[in-house]
Amino acid sequence: MDNTNAIQKCKGTKDLTPEYMKQFRFIEDTFRDCCRRWGYEEVRTPTLEYLNLFTAAGTLTPGQLGKVYSFLDWDGWSGERVVLRPDGTIPIARYYIESGSEKPARLFYVSNVFRFGTTGTETREIWQCGAELIGAGSVNADAELVFMALEILKSLGLKDISLRLSHAGLIRSILSRLDISQEEKTRLLDRVLDGDIQALVDAKPELARIITPILGAKGKSSGFLKNVLVLLSHDFPELQQTLRDFTDLADTLDNLGVAYEINIVSGRGFEYYTGLIFEFWSGDNSIARGGRYDALISLLGGKNIPASGFAMGIDRVMQFTGDNTARQPTVIGIIVKPLPVTGSLKEAFIAIEALHTAGFAAELALTDSESIKTGTKWLLKTSETGWRFSLNDLNSGDCYEVATISEVITKLKA
């Protein structure tokens, strides 16, 4: 059959075939399953958003804004310029503000975003899975997102996974010393996070002695960050707490046996990142990335509320997964609460991993005052002395002191 004159699909788009959709649904359902196990709830935002949502106070860089699909809503109700959403996180932040909530929220989404490239051959419609943790600014929250993303990738069967850590806050503090416009700082931030350290040295030659060895170095342990802390202690005292938090996260990952590489200038991405940036790779391919964006909620008109999250492109992940069948999601059943003592957080993460592997739903309690969700049956506490765990039946009030996580799982199955 000759289809020479048939209408073709738009450049940069593709039809999702039945074979493709089988793999798509496997990734989507595995992602949803893992998110729900950690206590995240699904939301979906509109495909159309007002353009000013993405221009507000520099939420997206000029380069990224140049790739959005924007048009006037002539026949709509507003007459304003609207866009096909180019990003998944910013609409979630807008939703959180509009909901009127000030409580911590664990949210996730599966949605498409739209950006056009410079050659016309790039993919314009990109499907993403993303998770956002709003209202928690602790090291525990950062560790949860890193560990959850790693669990999802492992559940998808990905091998040869590596983790890279960077920190936008360090670059921003250095840029704050420059007497240039905010627009110039934004452009310079993008160049530095692309790895162009010389651009920053040229802008502030007197800081070259400090900047070059720190931004050009790479490390694979918390000891590297402790050395950075010493080097910056005199010239950048305002960074001390930021670096301590970064070091605490690295210590937690060290204790959990999660390998990583620290590369301060490997955080190319969205303008709204303010702190930790983490990125998972499979070989030479970036497959998931995220970080802390504590200023985004206030930039969009909300209160000063910390937040962080991550996203993964379904197309990219699909390159490393085989033909799998989808799995049904589960509901939350267990809250794991670490005590505020050394080693307790490590025990909690190990317990959650074991519970998930055994087929149970479990999530981490981030605060002492965190409310227990309806339908949650068990509260598992890590113990400081004696028995390692305290297993509490929230329905009957019974409490069991248990020595190992294996015994906890046996008790739950019974």
N, C-alpha and C positions, 0 to 999 in steps of 0.2 A: 504493500500500500504506500503510495507516494504522499508524504506529509509535508512536502516542501513549502506549501503555502499556508500551512496550519499556523494558528496563533501559538507562539511559544511562551513559556514561563519567563518571568522577569529575570534579568541577569543577577547573579548573586543569590538566587533562591534555588530550592530543590524540593521535589516531591518526596514525601516520606513513604517509602514503599512498605508493603506488609513485612518483608524481611527486616527492613530497618526498624520498623515499629516494634518488632519483638524484642530487639536489643534495647531500643529506647525505653520500653516499658520495664524491662528488667532493671535498668539503671535507675529509672524514676521510682519504682517500687522499693528497690533496695535502699535508696536514699530516704524515702519517706519512712520506711520501717526503722532505720537507724535513728532518724531524727525523733520519731515518736518514742523510741526507747529511752532517749535522753531527755524527754519531757518537752519537746518542741511541738508547737501547734501550727497547722498550715494556714496560710493566707494567700490571697491572690489579688493583685492590684490591677487597675485598668490599663489597657494598652495605650490609651491616649492620656497624656498629662499636659498641664500648662508648661510652656517653655521656661517660665521664670522659676519653676521648681528646680531646674538644673543650672540656672544662671545665678541663683541667689548666693551672694557673697562668695562666688568662686567655687561652688560645689563640684563643677567639672572644669577641666582645663580648657583654654581656648581651642587647642588642637582637637579635643574630643567633641566640643560643641560644633566644630566644623564638619563633623561626620553624622549629625543627627538629621532625621527626616522631620522637617518643620514646615508648617503651613498655617495660614489664617483660617480660623473656624468661621468662614463667612455665613454658612447656612445653619450654624449651630446657635446656641443661646448666648454665647459670650462675645463673639467677634474678636477674640484674643488669639494669639499665636499658640498653637499646640504642637506637640511632638509625639511620634511613636517612641515609647520609652526606650532610651539608650542604655539604661542601667537598672539593675534590680534592687539595689540597696536603698537608693534615695526615695523611691516611692514607698518602701516599707517604713522609712523614717517619717515620711509625710503621713502615712496611715496611723502610725503610733501617736503622733501629735494630735491628729484629728479625732482619734478615739477618746481623748481626754484622760487617758490613763497615765499615772505616774509610777505605777508598780513595775517591777522587773518583768520583762516579757521575753520568752523564748519563741521565736517565730521562724518558719521556713517556707520556701516557695519553690515552685517549678514553673518557669515562665519563659517567654521569648523576649529578646531585646533586639533593637534594630539600629544598625550603624552601617553607613556605606564607606567603601574604601576609595582609594585614589585611582585604581586601574580598572574598576568595574568587574574584576574577576573574584574579588573577595566575597565571602559569605556575608549577606546583609541581614539575614534573620538568624539569630543565635539563640539556641535553647540552653537555659541555665538551671542548675539546682543550687539554691543558696540557703544559708541559715544565718539569722541575726539574733544576737543576745543583747537586749537593750535594758539598761538600768543596773548593770553590774560592771564595776570598773576594777575588779580585783585580779590578782595574778591567777587565782582559781578559775575565773571566767575565761581568761586567755588560754589556760591549760586545757579547759574543757573543750574549747573550740578546736584547738590543735589535735587533741586526742580523738575527738569525734570525727573530724575530717579524715584522720588516719584510719580509724575503724571503718568508715564508709568505703574508702579505697581498698582496704583489705577484703571487705565483704564482697566487693565487686570482682575480686580475684586478681587485682593488679599486683605485679611483681616489680622488683627493682625500684622501689619508691624511695626518694630522697627528699629531705626537708631543708629549706633555706630560710633563715631568719634575717630580717633587717629591721630598721627602726626609723620611721619618718620624723620622730620627735628630735632626734639628734641633728638632722639636717636643718630642721626648722629653727632650732635654737641658734645654729651658726648663721643662718640667713637673717635672723632678727638683729644681728650686729651690723648688717649692711644698710647704708643710707640710700636705698633705692625704693622705687614704687612697689606696691603690692603686686602689680601685673608683672614687673620684672622679676620679683621674687618667685612668682609662680612659674615663669618660664625657666628660671635658674634651677628651681626644685626639680622640674621634669628632667632637665639635662643631667643633674647630679644623680638622680635615681636611675637614669639610663646608664650610669657608669662614667659620666664625663666629670671626673674630679677636677680636672684642670680648669673647667669653667668657674668653679668656686674659688680656686686658688687665684685665678686672674682677677676675680671681683674683689678679693680681700687678701692681697699678698702677704700682709703681716701675720695672717693666721696660717700660712702655709706650713710652718714648722709643726703645728698641731694637727691640721687638717689632713695632710698627705699621708702620714703613717697610720692614722686611725681609720680613715675612709678607705684606704687602699688595702688594709689588712683583712685577713679572713681567719676565722677560728672555728673550732669544733667542740668547745667545752665552755662552761661558765667561767673557767679561769681566764679565758680570753677577755670576757667582759669585765672581770675584776681588774685586769690590767688597764683596760680602757678607762675604767672609773678612776684609777690613780692618775692617768695621764690628763684627764679632763678636770680633775678636782679643783685645780687652781684657776684655770681660765674660764670654766663654765660651771660655777657652783650650783646654778639652777638646775643642772642635769642630774644631780646626785640621786634624787629619789627615782627619777625615770630609769636611770641605769641600774639602781638596786632592784626595781621591779623586773627589769629585763633579766638581770642575773638570777633572781628568784625563779623566774620561769625556766631559764636554762638549767638551774639546779633540779627543778622538778622533772624536766625531760631527761636529765642525766639519771636521776633515781629510777625513772620508769624504763630506762634502757632505750629511749627514743633517740636515734642518731640524727644529727643536724649539722648544718654549716652556717656560720654567722658571716654575712656579707652586707655591711651597712648600706652599700649603694646598689643593692639588687632589688629595690622596691618599686620599680617602675609601675605606675598605675594611677589610680584616681587621686584627685587633689585632696579629697576629704580625709585621707589617712593622717592621723596625728601621732600614732605610737607604733606599737609592734606591727610588723608586716610579716606574714608567713606564706610560703609558697611550696607546694608539693610538685615534684618532678618525677617522671618516669623516663629514665635515660636523658635525652636532650629535650624532652617535651614537658612544658608546664601544663599541669592538668587541674590544679586547684590552687586558689590563692585567697587570702583574706587579711584582716588586720583590725586595728583599733581606730575608731573614728569618733572620739569623744566630743568633738565640736560640732558634728553634723546636725544634731537635734536642735541646738540653739541657733545655728546658721539658718535653719528653715523656720525659725520663729517660735520654737518650743523652749522648754527650760533647759538648764545646763545638766544634761543627763548623759552619763557615759554609755558607750555602745561599741560593739565589735561584731564581726561576722566573716563569712567566707562564701565563695561560690566556685562551682566547677562547670565547665562547658561540657554538655552531653556529647557533642561530636568528638571532642578530644578524648574523653574517657572511653568512648566506644571503640577507639582504635586499639585499645588494650584489653578489651573484654571479648569473650567468645559468644557463641550462640547459647544463651541461658534462658531459663524460664523465670517468670516473675514470681515473687513471693508475697504472701499476704501480710499486711502490717499487723502489729500487735498493740495492745493498750498498755498504758503505764501501770505497773503493779508494785514497784519497790522504790523507796527513797533511800539513798545511801548518804549518811551524814558523817563526815569526818570530824573528829575532835580537834580543837585548835592547838595541837601539839605536833612536834617534829615527827615526820614519818606517817602521820595519820592520813594526809592527802594521798600519798603514794598507795597506802593500803586501800583507800576508797576507790582509786582508779583501777587497781588490780582486781578488786572485788566486782566492779561494774563490768569490766571486760569478761571476767569469768561468768557472770550472770547472763550477759548478752550471748556469749558462746553457748551457754546451756539452754538458750531459748527464752529467757525471762526478760521482761522489760524493766529497766532500772535507770534512775537518773540521780544526779548529784545535787545535794542540798547546798545552795550557795551561801545562805545566811541562816542564823539561828532562828529568826522570826519568820522564815519562809513558810507559807501556809501549805498544808497537805491537800492535794487535789482530791476531789470526789472520785471514788473508785480505787484509790490507792489502798492496798491491803497490808503492806509490810513497811516497816521502818528499820533499816539496818544501820547500826552505829558502830564505828571503829572504836576500839577500846585502848586506853593508855597502858593499863597493866592487867595481868591475869588473862582472862579469856580475851581473844582478839576481837570478837564481834558480839554485839548484843542485838538479837533479832526480836522485834516487837510486832505482834499481831494487832493491827489497828482496829480490827473488828471485835475481837474477844478481850483484848487487853493483856493477853498472855505474853510473857517475855522469856526468851531462851538465851542463855549464855553459851556461845559456840566458839570452838578453838580454831577452826579452819574454814576457808570459804567452801571447800568441798563438802564439809558437814552442813554448812548453811544451805547449799544447793540440795543436798539429800533431804534436809528438813522441809524445804519449800516444796519439793516434789511429793513428799509424804502428805 
